[in-house]
Amino acid sequence: MITFHIQDMTCGHCASTITKAVKEAAPDATVAIDLKQHQVSIATKTMTTTELQEVLVEAGYTPIQVGISAES
Ligand SMILES: [Cu+2]
């Protein structure tokens, strides 16, 4: 599981845009969003952290990786 802080994710629309972008790039992904904390946690076996970061940037956001945990 990889967690990103995305300060410019501010509403439900951002959350669904981000979820959709991640799932298009990695159909196996599980995406958990905490809007209040501006955090997105992603579990996927098919994409690296760097690739996920690129997907988020391409979706128009500014992700900062804040955590990674071995269990997915
Ligand atoms: Cu928004």
N, CA, C, O and the ligand as a Tripos MOL2 file, in Angstrom:
@<TRIPOS>MOLECULE
protein
  289   287    73     0     0
PROTEIN
NO_CHARGES

@<TRIPOS>ATOM
      1 N           0.8470   -1.1960    0.0000 N.3       1 MET1
      2 CA          0.0000    0.0000    0.0000 C.3       1 MET1
      3 C           0.8830    1.2470    0.0000 C.2       1 MET1
      4 O           1.8210    1.3760    0.7870 O.2       1 MET1
      5 N           0.5540    2.1400   -0.8950 N.am      2 ILE2
      6 CA          1.3250    3.3760   -1.0210 C.3       2 ILE2
      7 C           0.3960    4.5380   -0.7050 C.2       2 ILE2
      8 O          -0.7290    4.5940   -1.2000 O.2       2 ILE2
      9 N           0.8650    5.4510    0.1090 N.am      3 THR3
     10 CA          0.0420    6.6010    0.4560 C.3       3 THR3
     11 C           0.6690    7.8810   -0.0740 C.2       3 THR3
     12 O           1.8630    8.1320    0.0900 O.2       3 THR3
     13 N          -0.1760    8.6820   -0.7150 N.am      4 PHE4
     14 CA          0.2610    9.9910   -1.2010 C.3       4 PHE4
     15 C          -0.5420   11.0770   -0.4990 C.2       4 PHE4
     16 O          -1.7320   10.9150   -0.2300 O.2       4 PHE4
     17 N           0.1230   12.1770   -0.2100 N.am      5 HIS5
     18 CA         -0.5720   13.3820    0.2210 C.3       5 HIS5
     19 C          -0.7850   14.2370   -1.0230 C.2       5 HIS5
     20 O           0.1590   14.5530   -1.7460 O.2       5 HIS5
     21 N          -2.0500   14.6070   -1.2590 N.am      6 ILE6
     22 CA         -2.3630   15.4170   -2.4440 C.3       6 ILE6
     23 C          -3.1340   16.6400   -1.9680 C.2       6 ILE6
     24 O          -4.3550   16.6100   -1.8150 O.2       6 ILE6
     25 N          -2.3880   17.7150   -1.7390 N.am      7 GLN7
     26 CA         -2.9890   18.9180   -1.1620 C.3       7 GLN7
     27 C          -4.0900   19.4800   -2.0610 C.2       7 GLN7
     28 O          -5.0820   20.0230   -1.5760 O.2       7 GLN7
     29 N          -3.9020   19.3450   -3.3800 N.am      8 ASP8
     30 CA         -4.8840   19.9440   -4.2910 C.3       8 ASP8
     31 C          -6.0420   18.9960   -4.6310 C.2       8 ASP8
     32 O          -6.7920   19.2430   -5.5750 O.2       8 ASP8
     33 N          -6.1800   17.9260   -3.8710 N.am      9 MET9
     34 CA         -7.3990   17.1080   -3.9460 C.3       9 MET9
     35 C          -8.3560   17.6530   -2.8870 C.2       9 MET9
     36 O          -8.1900   17.4090   -1.6920 O.2       9 MET9
     37 N          -9.3620   18.3980   -3.3520 N.am     10 THR10
     38 CA        -10.1400   19.1790   -2.3830 C.3      10 THR10
     39 C         -11.6160   18.8150   -2.3040 C.2      10 THR10
     40 O         -12.3070   19.2670   -1.3910 O.2      10 THR10
     41 N         -12.1130   18.0130   -3.2330 N.am     11 CYS11
     42 CA        -13.5470   17.7130   -3.1880 C.3      11 CYS11
     43 C         -13.8280   16.3400   -3.7540 C.2      11 CYS11
     44 O         -12.9210   15.6420   -4.2080 O.2      11 CYS11
     45 N         -15.0770   15.9620   -3.7250 N.am     12 GLY12
     46 CA        -15.4690   14.6490   -4.2060 C.3      12 GLY12
     47 C         -15.1660   14.4530   -5.6850 C.2      12 GLY12
     48 O         -14.8990   13.3380   -6.1310 O.2      12 GLY12
     49 N         -15.2080   15.5400   -6.4330 N.am     13 HIS13
     50 CA        -14.8920   15.4300   -7.8480 C.3      13 HIS13
     51 C         -13.4310   15.0630   -8.0550 C.2      13 HIS13
     52 O         -13.1120   14.2020   -8.8740 O.2      13 HIS13
     53 N         -12.5510   15.7130   -7.3170 N.am     14 CYS14
     54 CA        -11.1250   15.3570   -7.3620 C.3      14 CYS14
     55 C         -10.9480   13.8880   -7.0100 C.2      14 CYS14
     56 O         -10.2180   13.1560   -7.6790 O.2      14 CYS14
     57 N         -11.6320   13.4690   -5.9420 N.am     15 ALA15
     58 CA        -11.4820   12.0970   -5.4650 C.3      15 ALA15
     59 C         -11.8890   11.1120   -6.5520 C.2      15 ALA15
     60 O         -11.2170   10.1000   -6.7540 O.2      15 ALA15
     61 N         -12.9980   11.4010   -7.2620 N.am     16 SER16
     62 CA        -13.4260   10.4420   -8.2780 C.3      16 SER16
     63 C         -12.5330   10.5120   -9.5050 C.2      16 SER16
     64 O         -12.3030    9.4950  -10.1590 O.2      16 SER16
     65 N         -12.0260   11.7020   -9.8300 N.am     17 THR17
     66 CA        -11.0760   11.8190  -10.9490 C.3      17 THR17
     67 C          -9.8340   10.9850  -10.6690 C.2      17 THR17
     68 O          -9.3450   10.2650  -11.5410 O.2      17 THR17
     69 N          -9.3330   11.0880   -9.4530 N.am     18 ILE18
     70 CA         -8.1220   10.3710   -9.0670 C.3      18 ILE18
     71 C          -8.3670    8.8630   -9.0550 C.2      18 ILE18
     72 O          -7.5550    8.0880   -9.5600 O.2      18 ILE18
     73 N          -9.4970    8.4600   -8.4730 N.am     19 THR19
     74 CA         -9.8100    7.0280   -8.4290 C.3      19 THR19
     75 C          -9.8930    6.4560   -9.8400 C.2      19 THR19
     76 O          -9.3630    5.3810  -10.1210 O.2      19 THR19
     77 N         -10.5720    7.1960  -10.7260 N.am     20 LYS20
     78 CA        -10.7410    6.7280  -12.0900 C.3      20 LYS20
     79 C          -9.3910    6.6310  -12.8080 C.2      20 LYS20
     80 O          -9.1240    5.6480  -13.4990 O.2      20 LYS20
     81 N          -8.5590    7.6310  -12.6470 N.am     21 ALA21
     82 CA         -7.2560    7.6400  -13.3140 C.3      21 ALA21
     83 C          -6.4110    6.4570  -12.8590 C.2      21 ALA21
     84 O          -5.7630    5.7900  -13.6660 O.2      21 ALA21
     85 N          -6.4270    6.2070  -11.5480 N.am     22 VAL22
     86 CA         -5.6180    5.1040  -11.0230 C.3      22 VAL22
     87 C          -6.1540    3.7650  -11.5210 C.2      22 VAL22
     88 O          -5.3830    2.8900  -11.9140 O.2      22 VAL22
     89 N          -7.4740    3.6120  -11.5030 N.am     23 LYS23
     90 CA         -8.0480    2.3250  -11.9090 C.3      23 LYS23
     91 C          -7.9100    2.0770  -13.4060 C.2      23 LYS23
     92 O          -7.8550    0.9270  -13.8410 O.2      23 LYS23
     93 N          -7.8550    3.1440  -14.1970 N.am     24 GLU24
     94 CA         -7.6120    2.9630  -15.6190 C.3      24 GLU24
     95 C          -6.1970    2.4690  -15.8530 C.2      24 GLU24
     96 O          -5.9600    1.6190  -16.7110 O.2      24 GLU24
     97 N          -5.2660    3.0000  -15.0910 N.am     25 ALA25
     98 CA         -3.8600    2.6280  -15.2590 C.3      25 ALA25
     99 C          -3.5600    1.2700  -14.6240 C.2      25 ALA25
    100 O          -2.7270    0.5110  -15.1200 O.2      25 ALA25
    101 N          -4.2450    0.9800  -13.5310 N.am     26 ALA26
    102 CA         -3.9910   -0.2620  -12.7930 C.3      26 ALA26
    103 C          -5.3370   -0.8420  -12.3700 C.2      26 ALA26
    104 O          -5.8200   -0.5680  -11.2710 O.2      26 ALA26
    105 N          -5.9420   -1.6490  -13.2530 N.am     27 PRO27
    106 CA         -7.2970   -2.1570  -12.9700 C.3      27 PRO27
    107 C          -7.4010   -2.9610  -11.6740 C.2      27 PRO27
    108 O          -8.4900   -3.0830  -11.1130 O.2      27 PRO27
    109 N          -6.2970   -3.5050  -11.1970 N.am     28 ASP28
    110 CA         -6.3520   -4.3020   -9.9610 C.3      28 ASP28
    111 C          -6.3010   -3.4190   -8.7110 C.2      28 ASP28
    112 O          -6.4270   -3.9220   -7.5950 O.2      28 ASP28
    113 N          -6.1200   -2.1240   -8.8890 N.am     29 ALA29
    114 CA         -5.8370   -1.2580   -7.7360 C.3      29 ALA29
    115 C          -7.0250   -1.1070   -6.7850 C.2      29 ALA29
    116 O          -8.1840   -1.0580   -7.1980 O.2      29 ALA29
    117 N          -6.6910   -1.0350   -5.5110 N.am     30 THR30
    118 CA         -7.6530   -0.6390   -4.4960 C.3      30 THR30
    119 C          -7.2830    0.7840   -4.0870 C.2      30 THR30
    120 O          -6.1410    1.0540   -3.7170 O.2      30 THR30
    121 N          -8.2550    1.6890   -4.1570 N.am     31 VAL31
    122 CA         -7.9710    3.0990   -3.8700 C.3      31 VAL31
    123 C          -8.7980    3.5350   -2.6710 C.2      31 VAL31
    124 O         -10.0230    3.4090   -2.6680 O.2      31 VAL31
    125 N          -8.1150    4.0480   -1.6520 N.am     32 ALA32
    126 CA         -8.8130    4.5660   -0.4700 C.3      32 ALA32
    127 C          -8.4870    6.0440   -0.3400 C.2      32 ALA32
    128 O          -7.3210    6.4400   -0.3260 O.2      32 ALA32
    129 N          -9.5390    6.8550   -0.2460 N.am     33 ILE33
    130 CA         -9.3230    8.3020   -0.2280 C.3      33 ILE33
    131 C          -9.8020    8.9010    1.0880 C.2      33 ILE33
    132 O         -10.9080    8.6210    1.5510 O.2      33 ILE33
    133 N          -8.9540    9.7260    1.6760 N.am     34 ASP34
    134 CA         -9.3200   10.4940    2.8640 C.3      34 ASP34
    135 C          -9.2660   11.9660    2.4780 C.2      34 ASP34
    136 O          -8.2100   12.5980    2.5080 O.2      34 ASP34
    137 N         -10.4360   12.4950    2.1140 N.am     35 LEU35
    138 CA        -10.4880   13.8630    1.5960 C.3      35 LEU35
    139 C         -10.0150   14.8810    2.6270 C.2      35 LEU35
    140 O          -9.2750   15.8100    2.3030 O.2      35 LEU35
    141 N         -10.4460   14.6980    3.8670 N.am     36 LYS36
    142 CA        -10.0840   15.6550    4.9240 C.3      36 LYS36
    143 C          -8.5770   15.7650    5.1100 C.2      36 LYS36
    144 O          -8.0260   16.8500    5.2960 O.2      36 LYS36
    145 N          -7.9280   14.5970    5.0510 N.am     37 GLN37
    146 CA         -6.4650   14.5790    5.2310 C.3      37 GLN37
    147 C          -5.7220   14.7810    3.9010 C.2      37 GLN37
    148 O          -4.4930   14.8390    3.8690 O.2      37 GLN37
    149 N          -6.4830   14.8840    2.8130 N.am     38 HIS38
    150 CA         -5.8920   14.9940    1.4750 C.3      38 HIS38
    151 C          -4.9580   13.8270    1.1850 C.2      38 HIS38
    152 O          -3.8730   14.0000    0.6300 O.2      38 HIS38
    153 N          -5.4060   12.6340    1.5740 N.am     39 GLN39
    154 CA         -4.5440   11.4760    1.3590 C.3      39 GLN39
    155 C          -5.2190   10.4150    0.5100 C.2      39 GLN39
    156 O          -6.4240   10.1810    0.6020 O.2      39 GLN39
    157 N          -4.4000    9.7800   -0.3200 N.am     40 VAL40
    158 CA         -4.8600    8.6770   -1.1510 C.3      40 VAL40
    159 C          -3.9620    7.4820   -0.8780 C.2      40 VAL40
    160 O          -2.7390    7.5830   -0.9720 O.2      40 VAL40
    161 N          -4.5670    6.3540   -0.5400 N.am     41 SER41
    162 CA         -3.8040    5.1260   -0.3540 C.3      41 SER41
    163 C          -4.1640    4.1690   -1.4750 C.2      41 SER41
    164 O          -5.3360    3.9290   -1.7650 O.2      41 SER41
    165 N          -3.1250    3.6300   -2.0990 N.am     42 ILE42
    166 CA         -3.3350    2.7740   -3.2690 C.3      42 ILE42
    167 C          -2.6210    1.4430   -3.0520 C.2      42 ILE42
    168 O          -1.4450    1.4020   -2.6920 O.2      42 ILE42
    169 N          -3.3470    0.3730   -3.2750 N.am     43 ALA43
    170 CA         -2.7450   -0.9570   -3.2590 C.3      43 ALA43
    171 C          -2.8610   -1.5360   -4.6570 C.2      43 ALA43
    172 O          -3.9610   -1.6810   -5.1910 O.2      43 ALA43
    173 N          -1.7250   -1.8650   -5.2410 N.am     44 THR44
    174 CA         -1.7190   -2.4820   -6.5680 C.3      44 THR44
    175 C          -0.4670   -3.3220   -6.7180 C.2      44 THR44
    176 O           0.5930   -3.0000   -6.1810 O.2      44 THR44
    177 N          -0.6160   -4.4000   -7.4570 N.am     45 LYS45
    178 CA          0.5500   -5.2460   -7.7070 C.3      45 LYS45
    179 C           1.1330   -4.9760   -9.0880 C.2      45 LYS45
    180 O           2.1650   -5.5430   -9.4470 O.2      45 LYS45
    181 N           0.4890   -4.1280   -9.8540 N.am     46 THR46
    182 CA          0.9190   -3.9690  -11.2450 C.3      46 THR46
    183 C           1.6630   -2.6680  -11.5210 C.2      46 THR46
    184 O           2.2100   -2.5020  -12.6110 O.2      46 THR46
    185 N           1.6980   -1.7440  -10.5710 N.am     47 MET47
    186 CA          2.3920   -0.4860  -10.8370 C.3      47 MET47
    187 C           3.3370   -0.1260   -9.7060 C.2      47 MET47
    188 O           3.0860   -0.4200   -8.5370 O.2      47 MET47
    189 N           4.4290    0.5170  -10.0850 N.am     48 THR48
    190 CA          5.3910    0.9840   -9.0860 C.3      48 THR48
    191 C           4.9320    2.3300   -8.5170 C.2      48 THR48
    192 O           4.0400    2.9850   -9.0570 O.2      48 THR48
    193 N           5.5550    2.7090   -7.4360 N.am     49 THR49
    194 CA          5.2580    3.9990   -6.8200 C.3      49 THR49
    195 C           5.4680    5.1440   -7.8090 C.2      49 THR49
    196 O           4.6520    6.0610   -7.9030 O.2      49 THR49
    197 N           6.5800    5.0710   -8.5450 N.am     50 THR50
    198 CA          6.8910    6.1300   -9.5110 C.3      50 THR50
    199 C           5.8240    6.2100  -10.5910 C.2      50 THR50
    200 O           5.4040    7.2980  -10.9870 O.2      50 THR50
    201 N           5.3880    5.0400  -11.0640 N.am     51 GLU51
    202 CA          4.3530    5.0300  -12.1040 C.3      51 GLU51
    203 C           3.0380    5.6100  -11.5840 C.2      51 GLU51
    204 O           2.3580    6.3580  -12.2870 O.2      51 GLU51
    205 N           2.6860    5.2580  -10.3470 N.am     52 LEU52
    206 CA          1.4590    5.8010   -9.7590 C.3      52 LEU52
    207 C           1.5500    7.3100   -9.6250 C.2      52 LEU52
    208 O           0.5910    8.0340   -9.8950 O.2      52 LEU52
    209 N           2.7160    7.7710   -9.2040 N.am     53 GLN53
    210 CA          2.9230    9.2090   -9.0530 C.3      53 GLN53
    211 C           2.7010    9.9150  -10.3910 C.2      53 GLN53
    212 O           2.0880   10.9810  -10.4490 O.2      53 GLN53
    213 N           3.2110    9.3050  -11.4660 N.am     54 GLU54
    214 CA          3.0480    9.8860  -12.8010 C.3      54 GLU54
    215 C           1.5750    9.9490  -13.2010 C.2      54 GLU54
    216 O           1.1290   10.9260  -13.8020 O.2      54 GLU54
    217 N           0.8220    8.8920  -12.8600 N.am     55 VAL55
    218 CA         -0.6100    8.8740  -13.1790 C.3      55 VAL55
    219 C          -1.3150   10.0360  -12.4750 C.2      55 VAL55
    220 O          -2.1600   10.7100  -13.0640 O.2      55 VAL55
    221 N          -0.9580   10.2570  -11.2140 N.am     56 LEU56
    222 CA         -1.5960   11.3240  -10.4370 C.3      56 LEU56
    223 C          -1.2330   12.6990  -10.9930 C.2      56 LEU56
    224 O          -2.0730   13.5970  -11.0480 O.2      56 LEU56
    225 N           0.0120   12.8530  -11.4010 N.am     57 VAL57
    226 CA          0.4420   14.1290  -11.9860 C.3      57 VAL57
    227 C          -0.2960   14.3620  -13.3020 C.2      57 VAL57
    228 O          -0.7660   15.4670  -13.5740 O.2      57 VAL57
    229 N          -0.3930   13.3000  -14.1230 N.am     58 GLU58
    230 CA         -1.0950   13.4340  -15.3960 C.3      58 GLU58
    231 C          -2.5720   13.7600  -15.2010 C.2      58 GLU58
    232 O          -3.1860   14.4120  -16.0450 O.2      58 GLU58
    233 N          -3.1380   13.3050  -14.0900 N.am     59 ALA59
    234 CA         -4.5420   13.6180  -13.7880 C.3      59 ALA59
    235 C          -4.6930   15.0740  -13.3400 C.2      59 ALA59
    236 O          -5.8110   15.5680  -13.2000 O.2      59 ALA59
    237 N          -3.5730   15.7570  -13.1150 N.am     60 GLY60
    238 CA         -3.6060   17.1820  -12.8000 C.3      60 GLY60
    239 C          -3.3540   17.5220  -11.3410 C.2      60 GLY60
    240 O          -3.6510   18.6310  -10.8960 O.2      60 GLY60
    241 N          -2.8030   16.5630  -10.5910 N.am     61 TYR61
    242 CA         -2.6070   16.7910   -9.1570 C.3      61 TYR61
    243 C          -1.1310   16.7710   -8.7820 C.2      61 TYR61
    244 O          -0.2580   16.4730   -9.5970 O.2      61 TYR61
    245 N          -0.8880   17.1000   -7.5230 N.am     62 THR62
    246 CA          0.4790   17.2340   -7.0350 C.3      62 THR62
    247 C           0.7040   16.2670   -5.8750 C.2      62 THR62
    248 O           0.6080   16.6590   -4.7120 O.2      62 THR62
    249 N           1.0000   15.0200   -6.1820 N.am     63 PRO63
    250 CA          1.1440   14.0280   -5.1120 C.3      63 PRO63
    251 C           2.5100   14.0720   -4.4400 C.2      63 PRO63
    252 O           3.5400   14.2530   -5.0890 O.2      63 PRO63
    253 N           2.4880   13.9020   -3.1270 N.am     64 ILE64
    254 CA          3.7300   13.7410   -2.3790 C.3      64 ILE64
    255 C           3.6330   12.4020   -1.6640 C.2      64 ILE64
    256 O           2.7010   12.1680   -0.8950 O.2      64 ILE64
    257 N           4.5850   11.5380   -1.9160 N.am     65 GLN65
    258 CA          4.5290   10.2300   -1.2710 C.3      65 GLN65
    259 C           4.8190   10.3760    0.2060 C.2      65 GLN65
    260 O           5.8290   10.9610    0.5970 O.2      65 GLN65
    261 N           3.9230    9.8390    1.0270 N.am     66 VAL66
    262 CA          4.1150    9.9750    2.4770 C.3      66 VAL66
    263 C           4.3020    8.6320    3.1620 C.2      66 VAL66
    264 O           4.7390    8.5810    4.3110 O.2      66 VAL66
    265 N           3.9840    7.5640    2.4870 N.am     67 GLY67
    266 CA          4.1390    6.2890    3.1690 C.3      67 GLY67
    267 C           4.0790    5.1280    2.2200 C.2      67 GLY67
    268 O           3.4770    5.2010    1.1490 O.2      67 GLY67
    269 N           4.7190    4.0440    2.6360 N.am     68 ILE68
    270 CA          4.6390    2.8180    1.8650 C.3      68 ILE68
    271 C           4.6620    1.6760    2.8620 C.2      68 ILE68
    272 O           5.4480    1.6790    3.8100 O.2      68 ILE68
    273 N           3.7980    0.7050    2.6430 N.am     69 SER69
    274 CA          3.8280   -0.4280    3.5450 C.3      69 SER69
    275 C           3.8260   -1.7100    2.7310 C.2      69 SER69
    276 O           3.2670   -1.7610    1.6350 O.2      69 SER69
    277 N           4.4360   -2.7140    3.2590 N.am     70 ALA70
    278 CA          4.6770   -3.9420    2.5150 C.3      70 ALA70
    279 C           3.3830   -4.6590    2.1760 C.2      70 ALA70
    280 O           3.2390   -5.1950    1.0770 O.2      70 ALA70
    281 N           2.4500   -4.6740    3.1000 N.am     71 GLU71
    282 CA          1.2070   -5.4110    2.8100 C.3      71 GLU71
    283 C           0.4200   -4.6540    1.7500 C.2      71 GLU71
    284 O           0.3220   -3.4270    1.7740 O.2      71 GLU71
    285 N          -0.1420   -5.4260    0.8140 N.am     72 SER72
    286 CA         -0.9360   -4.7600   -0.1940 C.3      72 SER72
    287 C          -2.3380   -5.3080   -0.1160 C.2      72 SER72
    288 O          -3.2070   -4.8910   -0.8820 O.2      72 SER72
    289 CU        -12.1640   18.8790   -6.5710 Cu       73 CU73
@<TRIPOS>BOND
     1     1     2 1
     2     2     3 1
     3     3     4 2
     4     3     5 am
     5     5     6 1
     6     6     7 1
     7     7     8 2
     8     7     9 am
     9     9    10 1
    10    10    11 1
    11    11    12 2
    12    11    13 am
    13    13    14 1
    14    14    15 1
    15    15    16 2
    16    15    17 am
    17    17    18 1
    18    18    19 1
    19    19    20 2
    20    19    21 am
    21    21    22 1
    22    22    23 1
    23    23    24 2
    24    23    25 am
    25    25    26 1
    26    26    27 1
    27    27    28 2
    28    27    29 am
    29    29    30 1
    30    30    31 1
    31    31    32 2
    32    31    33 am
    33    33    34 1
    34    34    35 1
    35    35    36 2
    36    35    37 am
    37    37    38 1
    38    38    39 1
    39    39    40 2
    40    39    41 am
    41    41    42 1
    42    42    43 1
    43    43    44 2
    44    43    45 am
    45    45    46 1
    46    46    47 1
    47    47    48 2
    48    47    49 am
    49    49    50 1
    50    50    51 1
    51    51    52 2
    52    51    53 am
    53    53    54 1
    54    54    55 1
    55    55    56 2
    56    55    57 am
    57    57    58 1
    58    58    59 1
    59    59    60 2
    60    59    61 am
    61    61    62 1
    62    62    63 1
    63    63    64 2
    64    63    65 am
    65    65    66 1
    66    66    67 1
    67    67    68 2
    68    67    69 am
    69    69    70 1
    70    70    71 1
    71    71    72 2
    72    71    73 am
    73    73    74 1
    74    74    75 1
    75    75    76 2
    76    75    77 am
    77    77    78 1
    78    78    79 1
    79    79    80 2
    80    79    81 am
    81    81    82 1
    82    82    83 1
    83    83    84 2
    84    83    85 am
    85    85    86 1
    86    86    87 1
    87    87    88 2
    88    87    89 am
    89    89    90 1
    90    90    91 1
    91    91    92 2
    92    91    93 am
    93    93    94 1
    94    94    95 1
    95    95    96 2
    96    95    97 am
    97    97    98 1
    98    98    99 1
    99    99   100 2
   100    99   101 am
   101   101   102 1
   102   102   103 1
   103   103   104 2
   104   103   105 am
   105   105   106 1
   106   106   107 1
   107   107   108 2
   108   107   109 am
   109   109   110 1
   110   110   111 1
   111   111   112 2
   112   111   113 am
   113   113   114 1
   114   114   115 1
   115   115   116 2
   116   115   117 am
   117   117   118 1
   118   118   119 1
   119   119   120 2
   120   119   121 am
   121   121   122 1
   122   122   123 1
   123   123   124 2
   124   123   125 am
   125   125   126 1
   126   126   127 1
   127   127   128 2
   128   127   129 am
   129   129   130 1
   130   130   131 1
   131   131   132 2
   132   131   133 am
   133   133   134 1
   134   134   135 1
   135   135   136 2
   136   135   137 am
   137   137   138 1
   138   138   139 1
   139   139   140 2
   140   139   141 am
   141   141   142 1
   142   142   143 1
   143   143   144 2
   144   143   145 am
   145   145   146 1
   146   146   147 1
   147   147   148 2
   148   147   149 am
   149   149   150 1
   150   150   151 1
   151   151   152 2
   152   151   153 am
   153   153   154 1
   154   154   155 1
   155   155   156 2
   156   155   157 am
   157   157   158 1
   158   158   159 1
   159   159   160 2
   160   159   161 am
   161   161   162 1
   162   162   163 1
   163   163   164 2
   164   163   165 am
   165   165   166 1
   166   166   167 1
   167   167   168 2
   168   167   169 am
   169   169   170 1
   170   170   171 1
   171   171   172 2
   172   171   173 am
   173   173   174 1
   174   174   175 1
   175   175   176 2
   176   175   177 am
   177   177   178 1
   178   178   179 1
   179   179   180 2
   180   179   181 am
   181   181   182 1
   182   182   183 1
   183   183   184 2
   184   183   185 am
   185   185   186 1
   186   186   187 1
   187   187   188 2
   188   187   189 am
   189   189   190 1
   190   190   191 1
   191   191   192 2
   192   191   193 am
   193   193   194 1
   194   194   195 1
   195   195   196 2
   196   195   197 am
   197   197   198 1
   198   198   199 1
   199   199   200 2
   200   199   201 am
   201   201   202 1
   202   202   203 1
   203   203   204 2
   204   203   205 am
   205   205   206 1
   206   206   207 1
   207   207   208 2
   208   207   209 am
   209   209   210 1
   210   210   211 1
   211   211   212 2
   212   211   213 am
   213   213   214 1
   214   214   215 1
   215   215   216 2
   216   215   217 am
   217   217   218 1
   218   218   219 1
   219   219   220 2
   220   219   221 am
   221   221   222 1
   222   222   223 1
   223   223   224 2
   224   223   225 am
   225   225   226 1
   226   226   227 1
   227   227   228 2
   228   227   229 am
   229   229   230 1
   230   230   231 1
   231   231   232 2
   232   231   233 am
   233   233   234 1
   234   234   235 1
   235   235   236 2
   236   235   237 am
   237   237   238 1
   238   238   239 1
   239   239   240 2
   240   239   241 am
   241   241   242 1
   242   242   243 1
   243   243   244 2
   244   243   245 am
   245   245   246 1
   246   246   247 1
   247   247   248 2
   248   247   249 am
   249   249   250 1
   250   250   251 1
   251   251   252 2
   252   251   253 am
   253   253   254 1
   254   254   255 1
   255   255   256 2
   256   255   257 am
   257   257   258 1
   258   258   259 1
   259   259   260 2
   260   259   261 am
   261   261   262 1
   262   262   263 1
   263   263   264 2
   264   263   265 am
   265   265   266 1
   266   266   267 1
   267   267   268 2
   268   267   269 am
   269   269   270 1
   270   270   271 1
   271   271   272 2
   272   271   273 am
   273   273   274 1
   274   274   275 1
   275   275   276 2
   276   275   277 am
   277   277   278 1
   278   278   279 1
   279   279   280 2
   280   279   281 am
   281   281   282 1
   282   282   283 1
   283   283   284 2
   284   283   285 am
   285   285   286 1
   286   286   287 1
   287   287   288 2
@<TRIPOS>SUBSTRUCTURE
     1 MET1         2 RESIDUE 1 A MET
     2 ILE2         6 RESIDUE 1 A ILE
     3 THR3        10 RESIDUE 1 A THR
     4 PHE4        14 RESIDUE 1 A PHE
     5 HIS5        18 RESIDUE 1 A HIS
     6 ILE6        22 RESIDUE 1 A ILE
     7 GLN7        26 RESIDUE 1 A GLN
     8 ASP8        30 RESIDUE 1 A ASP
     9 MET9        34 RESIDUE 1 A MET
    10 THR10       38 RESIDUE 1 A THR
    11 CYS11       42 RESIDUE 1 A CYS
    12 GLY12       46 RESIDUE 1 A GLY
    13 HIS13       50 RESIDUE 1 A HIS
    14 CYS14       54 RESIDUE 1 A CYS
    15 ALA15       58 RESIDUE 1 A ALA
    16 SER16       62 RESIDUE 1 A SER
    17 THR17       66 RESIDUE 1 A THR
    18 ILE18       70 RESIDUE 1 A ILE
    19 THR19       74 RESIDUE 1 A THR
    20 LYS20       78 RESIDUE 1 A LYS
    21 ALA21       82 RESIDUE 1 A ALA
    22 VAL22       86 RESIDUE 1 A VAL
    23 LYS23       90 RESIDUE 1 A LYS
    24 GLU24       94 RESIDUE 1 A GLU
    25 ALA25       98 RESIDUE 1 A ALA
    26 ALA26      102 RESIDUE 1 A ALA
    27 PRO27      106 RESIDUE 1 A PRO
    28 ASP28      110 RESIDUE 1 A ASP
    29 ALA29      114 RESIDUE 1 A ALA
    30 THR30      118 RESIDUE 1 A THR
    31 VAL31      122 RESIDUE 1 A VAL
    32 ALA32      126 RESIDUE 1 A ALA
    33 ILE33      130 RESIDUE 1 A ILE
    34 ASP34      134 RESIDUE 1 A ASP
    35 LEU35      138 RESIDUE 1 A LEU
    36 LYS36      142 RESIDUE 1 A LYS
    37 GLN37      146 RESIDUE 1 A GLN
    38 HIS38      150 RESIDUE 1 A HIS
    39 GLN39      154 RESIDUE 1 A GLN
    40 VAL40      158 RESIDUE 1 A VAL
    41 SER41      162 RESIDUE 1 A SER
    42 ILE42      166 RESIDUE 1 A ILE
    43 ALA43      170 RESIDUE 1 A ALA
    44 THR44      174 RESIDUE 1 A THR
    45 LYS45      178 RESIDUE 1 A LYS
    46 THR46      182 RESIDUE 1 A THR
    47 MET47      186 RESIDUE 1 A MET
    48 THR48      190 RESIDUE 1 A THR
    49 THR49      194 RESIDUE 1 A THR
    50 THR50      198 RESIDUE 1 A THR
    51 GLU51      202 RESIDUE 1 A GLU
    52 LEU52      206 RESIDUE 1 A LEU
    53 GLN53      210 RESIDUE 1 A GLN
    54 GLU54      214 RESIDUE 1 A GLU
    55 VAL55      218 RESIDUE 1 A VAL
    56 LEU56      222 RESIDUE 1 A LEU
    57 VAL57      226 RESIDUE 1 A VAL
    58 GLU58      230 RESIDUE 1 A GLU
    59 ALA59      234 RESIDUE 1 A ALA
    60 GLY60      238 RESIDUE 1 A GLY
    61 TYR61      242 RESIDUE 1 A TYR
    62 THR62      246 RESIDUE 1 A THR
    63 PRO63      250 RESIDUE 1 A PRO
    64 ILE64      254 RESIDUE 1 A ILE
    65 GLN65      258 RESIDUE 1 A GLN
    66 VAL66      262 RESIDUE 1 A VAL
    67 GLY67      266 RESIDUE 1 A GLY
    68 ILE68      270 RESIDUE 1 A ILE
    69 SER69      274 RESIDUE 1 A SER
    70 ALA70      278 RESIDUE 1 A ALA
    71 GLU71      282 RESIDUE 1 A GLU
    72 SER72      286 RESIDUE 1 A SER
    73 CU73       289 GROUP 0 **** ****
